[in-house]
Amino acid sequence: MADTGGKDWKRVLLLGFAGVLTVVLVTTTVAFWDQFTCGGPGSGVREVGGECVGVTDGSFPFGPEFEDIQQRIKAENDRVADLADEENPVVRVAFLGILTFGEVSPMDPERMLRSLEGAYTAVRRANDTQNFGDQSPQIQLVLANVGSRQEQWEPVVEQLVAMSDDRDRPLVAVTGMGVSVTSTRDIAERLNEESIPMISSAVTADGLAHGPGGINDGGDEENPALPGVIRVVPSNNEYVRALGDYLDAEPDPVRALIVYDNDTDERDLFVDTLREAYEEHLSAYLDADDYEQPFEGTTLGDTPSKAKFNIIARNVCNTGVNTVLYAGRAPDLDVFLDSLDSIPCRLDEPLRVLFVATGLSAANNEKTMGIAEANDINLVYASGFDTRWETAPPGSEAVPEGYEKFRNAYLHYLPDAEVEGLVNGYALANHDAVAVAASAVRMTNDEEGVEGPLTPRAVRSMLMLLNSEYPVEAGGGTLSYRSTGSSGEAIGRYVPIVELPLGDSREPLPDPYVIGAS
């Protein structure tokens, strides 16, 4: 009789082993599935909340619109890596922003494309020339995507924190951070805990930058300034001061009211601090009886209410004002202007609408410009960019000294690019942010007796020394920073005031408003 007991025992053992192996494989697959869906392990990107977020050297494509610029970033990163050795150190600088988009997002692909192009241009200038100091250490640019609404920021920021401890290629600064919402403040607070310096490209909300009294500097939540953050674009306060100079020069009386996003969820620091800046600096122009027209805005991309704006438009038309101080997002402004166009609004004089924006995208919007011209509306922008810089005569004091070098570098390093790509202002802003970071990195070479790999703390210590002998010749001005009284502002930053529709390009540009010049 055959002995089947041993076979049965082996069969049970094999089945048990197969079951355990299946459980292990399933568990492992579940645990790492988020990585396989977004480039695979080692890509630096994983799925969180249905989006591919994380940090990449450019190799993971976030979208077809970014394919070319990411390939260029990856190629430069590879070139720098091939040269790296003990005598040729390498550091990394991060671009942190929104690189995937849903139906609801405070950012769009066009502005982010230009942002990447600007950051890449600055890295190439830093690595190829001495525009921002010595060419060592060489700099790699990594891309940190925090998701369409920045809700997935925490694991991404922890990746950056871990990269700051890398002795071979330490992450020494973070740039980008271009949306003035509460999650940006949360990101800044976490990076500040690790002494990682941040150079914001387009965050204009007051309180989101270096300054005394912040919550990490003995202050409280009412004044959330962060000592580790500086900016390259003006704050809302500086934008509004520039608008104040413009209104002061008007020959006729100014009668103004505020149309503002009431931001009931308190998510949008941009609209909140812009309204406060209007009330602080332009109160002399506000109608004493009825100067506020609130609306529920599109802070994170919700659909604007045309019905609500129709009511506001009628109120504006019946107040007798000639100036609207607008504190909201650009999509809402488009709907507001459309409402002014659709109702009978007969004013005794042209209506001017004042606004704050990083660039001049509206200048290329045929519908917006058509409404403005048909209704005798002047759009007055305090901006971070002026298209008239292109046509100004050489040596004009109304144009930043470093603008031409930035423009030429942009067209050189991006052969398919056109000047029109600069209009929304994001290429210049992000170029300047990386230029400031590179300048702070290269300043550490002047410190004597310092050994070992460069650290974020060492770079951060240089931010408030970027002045006097060490300003940064950026595209938007010759920038410098000081530790007291500046709130992280870029001293020397131009703040052009642009009236749309544009007038005769042959007319001389007005004297510029320059931060810290007076």
LOVEX-395721 format. One record per residue (C-alpha): residue number from 1; x, y, z. Coordinates in nm, 4 decimals, padded with zeros to 6 digits. Each point is the difference from the previous one (the first is absolute). Last residue first. Layout:
BEGIN
  seq      east     north        up
  NUM         X         Y         Z
...
***
This chain:
BEGIN
  seq      east     north        up
  518   01.1549   10.6406  -00.1833
  517   00.1765  -00.2638  -00.2073
  516  -00.0960  -00.2845   00.2309
  515  -00.2180  -00.1726  -00.2565
  514   00.0233   00.1700  -00.3391
  513  -00.2957   00.1859  -00.1513
  512   00.1040   00.0809  -00.3539
  511   00.0081   00.3432  -00.1613
  510  -00.2519  -00.0075  -00.2820
  509   00.0845  -00.1760  -00.3261
  508   00.0588   00.2212  -00.2992
  507  -00.2680  -00.0056  -00.2715
  506   00.0972  -00.1997  -00.3075
  505  -00.2081  -00.2985   00.1088
  504  -00.3161   00.2119  -00.0474
  503  -00.2553  -00.1069   00.2571
  502  -00.0629  -00.3396   00.1529
  501  -00.3584  -00.1000   00.0686
  500   00.0826  -00.0379   00.2804
  499   00.1942   00.2268   00.2332
  498   00.3215  -00.1374   00.1452
  497   00.1561   00.0977   00.3309
  496   00.3472  -00.1511   00.0274
  495   00.1314  -00.1273   00.3337
  494   00.3795  -00.0240  -00.0334
  493   00.1842  -00.1926   00.2720
  492   00.2925   00.1931   00.1543
  491  -00.0610  -00.1380   00.3490
  490  -00.1463  -00.3479  -00.0323
  489  -00.2376  -00.0147   00.2928
  488   00.0457  -00.2578   00.2761
  487  -00.1917   00.2069   00.2516
  486   00.2376   00.2924  -00.0695
  485   00.0275   00.1727   00.3376
  484   00.3005  -00.1898   00.1264
  483   00.2061  -00.2800  -00.1533
  482   00.0839   00.1589  -00.3312
  481  -00.0373  -00.1331  -00.3500
  480   00.1346   00.1044  -00.3380
  479  -00.1307  -00.0209  -00.3543
  478   00.1210   00.1740  -00.3131
  477  -00.3306   00.0019  -00.1817
  476  -00.2611  -00.2238  -00.1598
  475   00.2381  -00.2075  -00.2118
  474   00.2495  -00.0524   00.2783
  473   00.3320   00.1671   00.0752
  472   00.0338  -00.1390   00.3522
  471   00.1607   00.2254   00.2598
  470   00.3243  -00.1093   00.1701
  469   00.2251   00.2996   00.0794
  468  -00.2843   00.1929   00.1677
  467  -00.2697  -00.2654   00.0314
  466  -00.0529  -00.3755  -00.0023
  465   00.1114  -00.0313   00.3620
  464  -00.3559  -00.0644   00.1194
  463  -00.0151  -00.3185  -00.2036
  462   00.3466  -00.1218   00.0953
  461  -00.0941  -00.1768   00.3246
  460  -00.2516  -00.2025  -00.1988
  459   00.2789  -00.1439  -00.2121
  458   00.1875  -00.1183   00.3097
  457  -00.3199  -00.1426   00.1502
  456  -00.0735  -00.1879  -00.3212
  455   00.3361  -00.1740   00.0334
  454   00.3076  -00.0126  -00.2243
  453   00.2055  -00.3144   00.0386
  452   00.3065  -00.0013   00.2268
  451   00.2373   00.2792   00.0928
  450  -00.0359   00.3680   00.0860
  449   00.3216   00.1805   00.0909
  448  -00.0645   00.3034  -00.2139
  447  -00.3378   00.1152  -00.1261
  446   00.0190   00.1485  -00.3482
  445  -00.1155  -00.3240  -00.1609
  444  -00.3256   00.0319   00.1973
  443  -00.0922   00.2840  -00.2349
  442  -00.0450  -00.2596  -00.2784
  441  -00.3056  -00.1529   00.1682
  440  -00.1542   00.3416   00.0747
  439   00.0430   00.0997  -00.3652
  438  -00.1526  -00.3270  -00.1179
  437  -00.3059   00.0527   00.2211
  436  -00.0410   00.3567  -00.1244
  435   00.0271  -00.1153  -00.3628
  434  -00.2493  -00.2800   00.0709
  433  -00.2548   00.2564   00.1190
  432   00.0823   00.2354  -00.2874
  431  -00.0621  -00.2644  -00.2629
  430  -00.3252  -00.0853   00.1755
  429  -00.1255   00.3574  -00.0180
  428   00.1198   00.0563  -00.3586
  427  -00.1648  -00.3146  -00.1349
  426  -00.3153   00.0713   00.2000
  425  -00.0622   00.3487  -00.1360
  424  -00.3084  -00.0832  -00.2080
  423   00.1569   00.1746  -00.3005
  422   00.3295  -00.1896  -00.0106
  421  -00.1167  -00.2668  -00.2419
  420  -00.0734   00.2738  -00.2525
  419   00.3778   00.0448  -00.0342
  418   00.0139  -00.3334  -00.1779
  417   00.1443  -00.3355   00.0993
  416   00.1105  -00.2671  -00.2483
  415   00.3708   00.0537   00.0676
  414  -00.0429  -00.0194   00.3797
  413   00.3511   00.0611   00.1353
  412   00.0583   00.2970  -00.2295
  411  -00.3488   00.1555   00.0153
  410   00.0001  -00.0044   00.3799
  409   00.3619   00.1164   00.0115
  408  -00.0825   00.2997  -00.2186
  407  -00.2955   00.0952   00.2185
  406   00.1966  -00.0354   00.3229
  405   00.2885   00.2077  -00.1345
  404  -00.2469   00.2636  -00.1239
  403  -00.1759   00.0193   00.3362
  402   00.3106   00.0473   00.2121
  401  -00.0046   00.3799   00.0126
  400  -00.3711   00.0144   00.0734
  399  -00.1860   00.2180  -00.2543
  398  -00.1310   00.3505   00.0802
  397   00.3582   00.1269   00.0158
  396   00.0180  -00.0457  -00.3777
  395   00.3465  -00.1165  -00.1064
  394  -00.1135  -00.1238  -00.3385
  393  -00.3342   00.1527  -00.1112
  392  -00.3157  -00.1656   00.1350
  391  -00.1690  -00.2457  -00.2374
  390   00.0472  -00.3225   00.1917
  389  -00.0409   00.1617   00.3428
  388  -00.3435   00.0982  -00.1286
  387  -00.1260  -00.3504   00.0781
  386   00.0239   00.0888   00.3695
  385   00.0473  -00.2647   00.2680
  384  -00.0603  -00.0347   00.3726
  383  -00.3201   00.1944  -00.0253
  382  -00.2070   00.2767   00.1525
  381  -00.2689  -00.0124  -00.2638
  380  -00.2391   00.2745  -00.1039
  379  -00.2845  -00.1259  -00.2175
  378  -00.1616   00.3028  -00.1626
  377  -00.3659  -00.0376  -00.0832
  376  -00.1613   00.1988  -00.2844
  375  -00.2715  -00.2633  -00.0448
  374   00.0879  -00.1209  -00.3496
  373   00.3752   00.0245   00.0627
  372  -00.0060  -00.1975   00.3239
  371  -00.2392  -00.2597  -00.1359
  370   00.2194  -00.0575  -00.3060
  369   00.3125  -00.0255   00.2154
  368  -00.1636  -00.2680   00.2096
  367  -00.1242  -00.1907  -00.3048
  366   00.3337   00.0219  -00.1806
  365   00.2006  -00.1315   00.2957
  364   00.3646   00.0667  -00.0888
  363   00.0273   00.3096   00.2221
  362  -00.1824  -00.1911   00.2729
  361   00.3052  -00.2219   00.0459
  360   00.1902   00.2994   00.1350
  359   00.2210  -00.1356   00.2761
  358   00.0297  -00.0612   00.3735
  357  -00.3338   00.1707   00.0578
  356  -00.1569   00.2748   00.2132
  355  -00.3171   00.1816  -00.1059
  354  -00.1444   00.3463  -00.0448
  353  -00.3164   00.0469  -00.2055
  352  -00.0397   00.3411  -00.1623
  351  -00.3398   00.1272  -00.1117
  350  -00.0085   00.2688  -00.2674
  349  -00.2119   00.3102   00.0754
  348  -00.3667   00.0924   00.0278
  347  -00.0944  -00.3628   00.0324
  346  -00.2652  -00.1848  -00.1958
  345  -00.0254  -00.3597   00.1155
  344  -00.2696  -00.1918  -00.1851
  343   00.0728  -00.3612   00.0931
  342   00.1880  -00.2676  -00.1971
  341   00.3434   00.1634  -00.0190
  340   00.0264   00.0686   00.3724
  339  -00.0952  -00.3654   00.0529
  338   00.2763  -00.1170  -00.2368
  337   00.2440   00.2147   00.1963
  336  -00.1050  -00.1731   00.3217
  335   00.0258  -00.3415  -00.1664
  334   00.3565   00.0707  -00.1168
  333   00.0892   00.1324   00.3443
  332  -00.1242  -00.3233   00.1539
  331   00.2382  -00.2035  -00.2150
  330   00.2872   00.2366   00.1006
  329  -00.0314  -00.0535   00.3753
  328  -00.1322   00.2589   00.2404
  327   00.0635   00.3400   00.1506
  326  -00.1103   00.2641  -00.2544
  325   00.0302   00.3683   00.0850
  324  -00.2633   00.1556  -00.2245
  323   00.0403   00.3629  -00.1073
  322  -00.2382   00.2572  -00.1509
  321  -00.2623  -00.0126   00.2709
  320  -00.3505   00.1378  -00.0562
  319  -00.1625  -00.2705   00.2075
  318  -00.2492  -00.1157  -00.2618
  317   00.2300  -00.1822  -00.2411
  316   00.1795  -00.1777   00.2825
  315  -00.3311  -00.1239   00.1407
  314  -00.1064  -00.1283  -00.3407
  313   00.3315  -00.1848  -00.0379
  312  -00.0359  -00.1517   00.3464
  311  -00.3441  -00.1359  -00.0868
  310   00.1251  -00.1438  -00.3291
  309   00.2972  -00.1444   00.1878
  308  -00.2318  -00.2065   00.2194
  307  -00.1843  -00.1369  -00.3023
  306   00.3232  -00.0862  -00.1820
  305   00.1082  -00.2208   00.2904
  304   00.3564  -00.1225  -00.0598
  303   00.0502  -00.3787  -00.0304
  302   00.2386  -00.1312   00.2642
  301   00.3743   00.0154  -00.0743
  300   00.1670   00.0019   00.3376
  299  -00.0670   00.3539   00.1145
  298  -00.2883   00.0415  -00.2402
  297  -00.1744   00.2817   00.1820
  296  -00.3107   00.0617   00.2053
  295  -00.0643   00.3698  -00.0508
  294   00.0331   00.3174   00.2062
  293  -00.0708   00.3591  -00.1144
  292   00.1466   00.2496   00.2460
  291   00.0187   00.3800  -00.0325
  290  -00.3321   00.1231   00.1262
  289  -00.0074   00.3213   00.2001
  288   00.3601   00.1222   00.0260
  287   00.0872  -00.0558  -00.3663
  286   00.3573  -00.1224  -00.0019
  285   00.2775   00.2238  -00.1358
  284   00.1587   00.0958   00.3320
  283  -00.0100  -00.3684   00.1036
  282   00.2605  -00.0899  -00.2634
  281   00.2865  -00.1295   00.2158
  280  -00.1681  -00.1882   00.2829
  279  -00.3299  -00.0935  -00.1618
  278   00.1659  -00.1079  -00.3236
  277   00.2622  -00.1989   00.1937
  276  -00.2712  -00.1782   00.1999
  275  -00.1771  -00.0964  -00.3217
  274   00.3246  -00.1383  -00.1389
  273   00.0649  -00.1883   00.3239
  272  -00.3253  -00.1932  -00.0246
  271   00.0148  -00.0569  -00.3758
  270   00.3486  -00.1512   00.0108
  269  -00.0430  -00.1945   00.3245
  268  -00.2666  -00.2161  -00.1593
  267  -00.1133  -00.2751   00.2322
  266  -00.2036   00.2102   00.2411
  265  -00.3097  -00.2182  -00.0610
  264  -00.2234   00.3083  -00.0292
  263   00.2246   00.1492  -00.2678
  262  -00.1782   00.3399  -00.0256
  261   00.1322   00.0455  -00.3537
  260   00.0092   00.3742  -00.0512
  259  -00.1408   00.2902  -00.1960
  258   00.1378   00.3074   00.1772
  257  -00.1284   00.3526  -00.0649
  256   00.1659   00.3073  -00.1429
  255  -00.0518   00.3688  -00.0719
  254   00.3164   00.1560  -00.1451
  253  -00.0026   00.3749  -00.0620
  252   00.1582   00.1117  -00.3302
  251   00.3713   00.0627  -00.0669
  250   00.1116  -00.3579   00.0767
  249   00.3519  -00.0012   00.1439
  248  -00.1116  -00.1212   00.3419
  247  -00.1825  -00.2853  -00.1712
  246   00.3228  -00.1351  -00.1506
  245   00.1943   00.0422   00.3233
  244  -00.2755  -00.1924   00.1778
  243   00.0205  -00.2755  -00.2597
  242   00.3690  -00.0386   00.0864
  241  -00.0896  -00.0140   00.3686
  240  -00.2567  -00.2667  -00.0929
  239   00.2619  -00.2223  -00.1622
  238   00.2308   00.0540   00.2957
  237  -00.2653  -00.1049   00.2505
  236  -00.1025  -00.2951  -00.2153
  235   00.3575  -00.1237   00.0169
  234   00.2329   00.0610  -00.2907
  233   00.1580  -00.2869  -00.1902
  232   00.3325  -00.1562   00.1000
  231  -00.1034  -00.1338   00.3379
  230   00.1742  -00.0993   00.3226
  229  -00.0863  -00.2856   00.2334
  228   00.1977  -00.1442   00.2937
  227  -00.0976   00.2664   00.2532
  226  -00.3707  -00.0793  -00.0301
  225  -00.2663   00.2622   00.0612
  224  -00.3213  -00.1386   00.1495
  223  -00.1247   00.3154   00.1716
  222  -00.3392  -00.0829   00.1551
  221   00.1211  -00.3528   00.0670
  220   00.2440   00.1197   00.2617
  219   00.3536   00.1304   00.0265
  218   00.3128  -00.1418   00.1604
  217   00.1806  -00.0562  -00.3252
  216  -00.1590  -00.3137  -00.1386
  215  -00.3487   00.1511   00.0153
  214   00.1376   00.3183  -00.1538
  213   00.0829   00.3076   00.2034
  212   00.2907   00.1239  -00.2057
  211   00.0048  -00.0412  -00.3780
  210   00.0716  -00.2430  -00.2781
  209  -00.2929  -00.0844  -00.2228
  208  -00.3591  -00.1180  -00.0175
  207  -00.1437   00.2824   00.2109
  206  -00.1175   00.2065  -00.2952
  205  -00.1386  -00.2008  -00.2873
  204   00.2088   00.0384  -00.3167
  203   00.1166  -00.3568  -00.0541
  202   00.1393   00.0042  -00.3542
  201   00.3548  -00.1337  -00.0042
  200   00.0612  -00.0842   00.3640
  199   00.3583  -00.0501   00.1108
  198   00.0033  -00.2536   00.2816
  197   00.2908  -00.0862   00.2270
  196   00.0008  -00.3404   00.1749
  195   00.0504   00.0551   00.3724
  194  -00.1734  -00.3329   00.0804
  193  -00.2852   00.1667   00.1886
  192  -00.0161   00.2523  -00.2842
  191  -00.0860  -00.2791  -00.2398
  190  -00.3025  -00.0897   00.2123
  189  -00.1158   00.3612   00.0449
  188   00.0401   00.0721  -00.3687
  187  -00.2129  -00.2980  -00.0998
  186  -00.2741   00.1059   00.2410
  185   00.0124   00.3568  -00.1388
  184  -00.0335  -00.1407  -00.3496
  183  -00.2965  -00.2051   00.1239
  182  -00.1695   00.3245   00.1075
  181  -00.0126   00.1458  -00.3508
  180   00.2248   00.2494  -00.1792
  179   00.1065  -00.2175  -00.2951
  178   00.3493   00.0109  -00.1538
  177   00.2093  -00.2170   00.2300
  176   00.2774  -00.0021  -00.2602
  175   00.3389  -00.0325   00.1680
  174   00.1419  -00.2365   00.2625
  173   00.3614   00.0103   00.1146
  172   00.2968  -00.2193   00.1016
  171  -00.0879  -00.3518  -00.1146
  170   00.3176  -00.1903   00.0670
  169   00.1770  -00.1902  -00.2760
  168   00.2656  -00.2244   00.1585
  167  -00.0799   00.0594   00.3677
  166  -00.3752  -00.0537  -00.0359
  165  -00.1647   00.1538   00.3077
  164  -00.1959   00.2581  -00.2006
  163  -00.1432  -00.2846  -00.2067
  162  -00.1887  -00.1288   00.3045
  161  -00.1645   00.3408   00.0478
  160  -00.0931   00.0063  -00.3680
  159  -00.1645  -00.3409   00.0265
  158  -00.1851   00.1205   00.3105
  157  -00.1291   00.2919  -00.2079
  156  -00.1467  -00.2425  -00.2503
  155  -00.1632  -00.2147   00.2700
  154  -00.1681   00.3131   00.1465
  153  -00.1038   00.1858  -00.3149
  152  -00.2838  -00.2233  -00.1155
  151  -00.2686   00.2681   00.0403
  150   00.1889   00.2424  -00.2244
  149  -00.3187   00.0495  -00.2044
  148   00.1206  -00.1618  -00.3237
  147   00.2727  -00.2032   00.1671
  146   00.3188   00.0748   00.1946
  145   00.2420  -00.0574  -00.2897
  144   00.3671   00.0417   00.0906
  143   00.2315   00.0453  -00.2978
  142   00.3753  -00.0328   00.0448
  141   00.2558   00.2447  -00.1388
  140   00.3667  -00.0958   00.0178
  139   00.2610   00.2613   00.0836
  138   00.3755   00.0015  -00.0481
  137   00.1980   00.1006   00.3042
  136   00.1779   00.1800  -00.1460
  135  -00.0606   00.2321  -00.2936
  134   00.1046   00.2999   00.2084
  133  -00.2476   00.2849   00.0369
  132  -00.3463   00.0619  -00.1414
  131   00.0888   00.1114  -00.3515
  130   00.3167  -00.2090   00.0115
  129  -00.1054  -00.2109  -00.2943
  128  -00.0935  -00.3555  -00.1002
  127  -00.1361  -00.1451   00.3254
  126  -00.1823   00.3090   00.1294
  125  -00.1242   00.1007  -00.3442
  124  -00.1259  -00.3543  -00.0594
  123  -00.1714  -00.0029   00.3371
  122  -00.1618   00.3382  -00.0692
  121  -00.1404  -00.1134  -00.3351
  120  -00.1373  -00.3176   00.1596
  119  -00.1900   00.2024   00.2610
  118  -00.1465   00.2239  -00.2700
  117  -00.1080  -00.2917  -00.2169
  116  -00.1526  -00.1755   00.2985
  115  -00.2047   00.3087   00.0886
  114  -00.1032   00.0455  -00.3626
  113  -00.1426  -00.3516  -00.0004
  112  -00.1649   00.0649   00.3364
  111  -00.1761   00.3093  -00.1307
  110  -00.1302  -00.1884  -00.3038
  109  -00.0984  -00.3130   00.1939
  108  -00.2381   00.1830   00.2391
  107   00.0015   00.0915   00.3686
  106  -00.2565   00.0383   00.2782
  105  -00.1457  -00.3416  -00.0850
  104  -00.3447  -00.1542  -00.0370
  103  -00.0727  -00.2126  -00.3067
  102   00.3256  -00.1794   00.0652
  101   00.3588   00.0932  -00.0696
  100   00.3416  -00.1530   00.0504
   99   00.3184   00.2080   00.0267
   98  -00.0853   00.2250   00.2928
   97   00.3161   00.1385   00.1577
   96   00.3352  -00.0543   00.1654
   95   00.3151   00.0602  -00.2071
   94   00.2777  -00.1545   00.2027
   93   00.3683   00.0903   00.0097
   92   00.2596  -00.2748   00.0067
   91   00.3692   00.0141   00.0772
   90   00.2996  -00.1387  -00.1865
   89   00.3685   00.0036   00.0888
   88   00.2740   00.0028  -00.2640
   87   00.3300  -00.0713   00.1755
   86  -00.1360  -00.2983   00.1878
   85  -00.1790  -00.1267  -00.3112
   84  -00.2950   00.1045  -00.2159
   83   00.0479   00.0464  -00.3731
   82  -00.2437  -00.2729  -00.1056
   81  -00.2588   00.1270   00.2497
   80   00.0083   00.3499  -00.1524
   79  -00.0668  -00.1363  -00.3469
   78  -00.2784  -00.2218   00.1333
   77  -00.1713   00.2952   00.1694
   76   00.0312   00.2024  -00.3196
   75  -00.1588  -00.2805  -00.2033
   74  -00.2792  -00.0428   00.2550
   73  -00.0850   00.3711  -00.0099
   72  -00.0044  -00.0063  -00.3799
   71  -00.2228  -00.3078  -00.0031
   70  -00.2287   00.1712   00.2510
   69  -00.0255   00.3039  -00.2276
   68  -00.0998  -00.2105  -00.2984
   67  -00.2543  -00.2221   00.1743
   66  -00.1720   00.2706   00.2060
   65  -00.3082   00.0400  -00.2198
   64  -00.0275  -00.3797  -00.0221
   63  -00.0476  -00.0271   00.3775
   62   00.1819  -00.0881   00.3215
   61   00.2731  -00.1881  -00.1842
   60   00.2270  -00.1860   00.2465
   59   00.3634   00.0495  -00.1031
   58   00.0218   00.3623   00.1082
   57   00.2153  -00.0584   00.3066
   56  -00.3144  -00.0997   00.1861
   55  -00.1679   00.0791   00.3333
   54  -00.3479  -00.1128   00.0971
   53  -00.3579  -00.0015  -00.1224
   52  -00.1860  -00.2115  -00.2521
   51  -00.3653   00.0675   00.0752
   50  -00.2891  -00.2207   00.1138
   49   00.0228   00.1065   00.3625
   48   00.3657  -00.0957   00.0157
   47   00.1612  -00.1930  -00.2828
   46   00.3772  -00.0125   00.0110
   45   00.2946   00.1927  -00.1382
   44   00.3664  -00.0254   00.0989
   43   00.0644  -00.2192  -00.3037
   42   00.1782  -00.2591   00.2159
   41  -00.2959  -00.2344   00.0124
   40  -00.2188   00.0255  -00.3118
   39  -00.1000   00.2930  -00.2180
   38  -00.3336   00.0927   00.1494
   37  -00.2238  -00.3071   00.0191
   36   00.2865  -00.2139   00.1281
   35   00.0541   00.2298   00.2986
   34  -00.3606  -00.0044   00.1233
   33   00.0000  -00.3772  -00.0442
   32   00.2861  -00.0332   00.2476
   31  -00.1899  -00.1086   00.3099
   30  -00.2753  -00.1730  -00.1959
   29   00.2546  -00.1983  -00.2033
   28   00.1954  -00.0869   00.3121
   27  -00.3125  -00.1219   00.1768
   26  -00.1083  -00.2002  -00.3048
   25   00.3452  -00.1518  -00.0414
   24   00.0322  -00.0806   00.3695
   23  -00.3501  -00.1503   00.0133
   22   00.0728  -00.2074  -00.3106
   21   00.3311  -00.1179   00.1457
   20  -00.1768  -00.1028   00.3207
   19  -00.2581  -00.1921  -00.1982
   18   00.2666  -00.1654  -00.2170
   17   00.1889  -00.1024   00.3146
   16  -00.3146  -00.1484   00.1474
   15  -00.0759  -00.1868  -00.3209
   14   00.3557  -00.1310  -00.0088
   13  -00.0149  -00.1121   00.3617
   12  -00.3387  -00.1636  -00.0467
   11   00.1304  -00.1869  -00.3050
   10   00.3155  -00.1033   00.1868
    9  -00.2121  -00.1397   00.2838
    8  -00.2274  -00.1791  -00.2469
    7   00.3045  -00.1493  -00.1735
    6   00.1437  -00.1202   00.3286
    5  -00.3303  -00.1578   00.1026
    4  -00.0463  -00.1731  -00.3356
    3   00.2110  -00.3107   00.0769
    2  -00.0967  -00.2486  -00.2727
    1  -00.1396  -00.3382   00.0992
***
